[in-house]
Amino acid sequence: MLIESSKTVRRFKTGYEIREELWKMFPEDEPTLMRQAYTPTGDYIGDKKVAHMLCTKRGIKPEKSDPKHCVCSIGFCEKEQKWYGWSHRAIYGFGIGGKVKQGDCGFTPSNRKEHFENIKSWYMDDEMYKNVEFKADGNKIIVCYDIIQEKSGNAMHHEHTEALDLEAYGRGEWEAKTLEDAKQMAVDFAESVS
């Protein structure tokens, strides 16, 4: 939890500011000094290295993908005319003409068949899963598979249920015709890698 934010703020021309803050994980902990990055409007970007990479090196102007979120995960790069989406694991940019296809981060199936194919490719394209079987059960797919243990060579059997969320269908495979489309691709990408 934030204990205190310093009155000293270091502002950068590339669109972010660094604040020194005292944080505690638990009330009994000693405070830790952290340097955190924010947009000029006060939205949290991350630490100073993340802000430097996004704003200074890449020229991205970070923002929240949803006003209810607490951290920026998308941003626009004026020079490239691209919207970027990111998390701590990945970053990718989308412009006019950008495409999302099945298997991509940010792909959202448009129907039940695409959803099943997406689930199927997840398990079938990864060598970790052996003896994969799929069973339909209403709005669920039950995936049965084995994972071979490296040391013993024994197979551990697993069963996993994937819900076919009929409310969550999106656009499927599509192409960005406008910058607003590219922004939606960045939002979808950020959500999928978070």
C-alpha positions as CSV (number, residue, x, y, z in Angstrom):
1,M,0.0,0.0,0.0
2,L,1.2,3.5,-0.7
3,I,2.4,5.3,2.4
4,E,3.6,8.6,1.0
5,S,4.2,10.1,-2.4
6,S,7.0,12.7,-2.5
7,K,6.2,16.3,-3.6
8,T,9.1,16.1,-6.0
9,V,8.1,14.9,-9.4
10,R,10.5,14.6,-12.3
11,R,8.8,15.3,-15.6
12,F,10.1,14.0,-19.0
13,K,9.4,15.7,-22.3
14,T,8.5,12.3,-23.7
15,G,5.2,12.2,-21.8
16,Y,5.7,10.7,-18.4
17,E,6.7,11.6,-14.8
18,I,8.6,9.8,-12.1
19,R,7.4,10.0,-8.5
20,E,9.3,8.8,-5.5
21,E,6.9,6.9,-3.2
22,L,7.1,4.9,0.0
23,W,5.3,1.6,-0.1
24,K,4.6,-1.2,2.4
25,M,3.4,-4.6,1.4
26,F,2.0,-5.2,5.0
27,P,1.5,-2.7,7.8
28,E,4.3,-4.2,9.9
29,D,6.9,-3.9,7.1
30,E,9.4,-1.2,6.8
31,P,8.6,1.3,4.0
32,T,10.4,0.8,0.7
33,L,11.3,3.7,-1.5
34,M,10.1,3.1,-5.1
35,R,10.4,5.3,-8.2
36,Q,7.1,4.9,-10.2
37,A,6.1,6.3,-13.6
38,Y,2.8,8.0,-14.3
39,T,1.2,9.8,-17.3
40,P,0.8,13.5,-16.9
41,T,-2.8,12.9,-15.9
42,G,-1.8,10.5,-13.1
43,D,-2.4,7.1,-14.7
44,Y,0.1,4.4,-13.6
45,I,2.6,3.2,-16.3
46,G,5.0,1.1,-14.3
47,D,8.6,1.5,-13.1
48,K,10.9,4.0,-14.7
49,K,12.5,1.4,-17.1
50,V,9.1,0.5,-18.5
51,A,8.2,4.2,-19.0
52,H,11.5,4.9,-20.6
53,M,11.1,2.0,-23.0
54,L,7.6,2.9,-24.0
55,C,7.7,6.7,-24.1
56,T,11.3,7.6,-24.9
57,K,12.6,4.7,-27.0
58,R,9.4,3.8,-28.8
59,G,7.5,7.1,-28.7
60,I,4.3,5.6,-27.3
61,K,1.8,7.7,-25.3
62,P,0.5,5.2,-22.7
63,E,-3.1,5.1,-21.6
64,K,-5.5,2.8,-19.8
65,S,-7.5,0.5,-22.1
66,D,-10.5,0.9,-19.8
67,P,-11.2,3.7,-17.3
68,K,-11.8,1.1,-14.6
69,H,-8.3,-0.3,-15.0
70,C,-5.4,0.8,-12.7
71,V,-2.5,0.5,-15.1
72,C,-1.8,1.7,-18.7
73,S,-1.7,-1.2,-21.1
74,I,-2.2,0.4,-24.5
75,G,-0.8,3.5,-26.2
76,F,-0.5,5.3,-29.5
77,C,2.8,6.0,-31.4
78,E,2.2,9.1,-33.6
79,K,5.4,8.5,-35.6
80,E,4.4,4.9,-36.6
81,Q,0.7,5.6,-36.6
82,K,0.2,2.4,-34.6
83,W,-1.6,1.4,-31.4
84,Y,0.4,-0.8,-29.1
85,G,-0.9,-3.2,-26.5
86,W,1.4,-4.7,-23.8
87,S,1.8,-6.4,-20.4
88,H,4.8,-7.5,-18.4
89,R,5.1,-10.4,-20.9
90,A,4.8,-8.9,-24.4
91,I,4.2,-5.8,-26.6
92,Y,2.9,-5.5,-30.1
93,G,1.8,-2.7,-32.4
94,F,-1.2,-2.5,-34.8
95,G,-1.8,-0.1,-37.6
96,I,-4.2,0.2,-40.5
97,G,-3.9,-3.0,-42.5
98,G,-2.9,-5.0,-39.4
99,K,-4.5,-8.4,-39.2
100,V,-5.5,-10.8,-36.4
101,K,-5.8,-14.4,-37.2
102,Q,-6.6,-17.6,-35.3
103,G,-3.7,-18.5,-33.0
104,D,-2.6,-14.9,-32.5
105,C,-2.6,-13.2,-29.1
106,G,-5.7,-11.1,-29.1
107,F,-7.7,-13.4,-31.4
108,T,-11.3,-13.6,-30.2
109,P,-13.4,-16.3,-31.9
110,S,-16.5,-15.1,-33.6
111,N,-18.5,-18.3,-33.2
112,R,-18.6,-21.7,-31.5
113,K,-16.8,-23.5,-34.3
114,E,-13.8,-21.0,-34.2
115,H,-13.8,-21.2,-30.5
116,F,-13.5,-25.0,-30.6
117,E,-10.8,-24.8,-33.3
118,N,-8.8,-22.3,-31.2
119,I,-9.0,-24.5,-28.1
120,K,-8.0,-27.5,-30.2
121,S,-5.0,-25.8,-31.8
122,W,-3.8,-24.7,-28.3
123,Y,-3.4,-28.3,-27.2
124,M,-2.5,-30.0,-30.5
125,D,0.2,-27.5,-31.5
126,D,2.1,-27.9,-28.2
127,E,4.4,-31.0,-27.9
128,M,3.9,-31.0,-24.1
129,Y,0.3,-32.4,-24.5
130,K,0.1,-36.1,-25.4
131,N,-2.9,-38.3,-26.2
132,V,-5.2,-35.3,-26.4
133,E,-9.0,-36.0,-26.6
134,F,-11.9,-33.5,-26.7
135,K,-15.4,-34.2,-25.5
136,A,-18.3,-31.8,-26.0
137,D,-20.6,-31.3,-23.1
138,G,-23.2,-28.6,-23.7
139,N,-21.4,-25.2,-23.6
140,K,-18.2,-26.9,-22.4
141,I,-15.3,-28.8,-24.0
142,I,-13.6,-31.3,-21.8
143,V,-10.0,-31.7,-22.8
144,C,-8.2,-34.9,-21.6
145,Y,-4.4,-35.2,-22.1
146,D,-1.2,-36.7,-20.7
147,I,1.9,-34.8,-19.8
148,I,5.1,-36.9,-19.7
149,Q,7.3,-36.3,-16.6
150,E,10.9,-35.5,-17.7
151,K,12.6,-37.4,-14.9
152,S,10.5,-40.5,-14.6
153,G,9.0,-40.7,-18.1
154,N,5.6,-41.5,-16.5
155,A,2.5,-40.0,-18.0
156,M,0.3,-37.8,-15.7
157,H,-3.3,-37.7,-16.9
158,H,-5.1,-34.4,-16.8
159,E,-8.6,-33.3,-17.5
160,H,-9.5,-29.6,-18.1
161,T,-12.8,-27.9,-18.9
162,E,-12.9,-25.1,-21.3
163,A,-16.2,-23.0,-21.3
164,L,-17.6,-22.0,-24.6
165,D,-18.7,-18.5,-23.4
166,L,-21.3,-17.5,-26.0
167,E,-21.3,-13.9,-24.7
168,A,-17.6,-13.5,-25.2
169,Y,-17.5,-13.9,-29.0
170,G,-15.6,-11.3,-30.9
171,R,-14.6,-10.6,-34.5
172,G,-12.7,-13.7,-35.3
173,E,-10.1,-13.1,-38.0
174,W,-10.1,-9.5,-39.1
175,E,-8.2,-6.6,-40.5
176,A,-7.9,-3.0,-39.1
177,K,-9.4,-0.6,-41.6
178,T,-9.1,2.5,-39.3
179,L,-7.0,3.6,-36.4
180,E,-9.9,2.8,-34.1
181,D,-9.8,-0.8,-35.3
182,A,-6.0,-0.8,-34.6
183,K,-6.8,0.5,-31.1
184,Q,-9.2,-2.4,-30.5
185,M,-6.6,-4.9,-31.7
186,A,-4.2,-3.4,-29.1
187,V,-6.8,-3.6,-26.4
188,D,-7.5,-7.3,-27.3
189,F,-3.8,-8.1,-27.4
190,A,-3.1,-6.4,-24.0
191,E,-6.0,-8.4,-22.4
192,S,-4.8,-11.7,-23.9
193,V,-1.2,-11.3,-22.6
194,S,-2.0,-9.9,-19.2
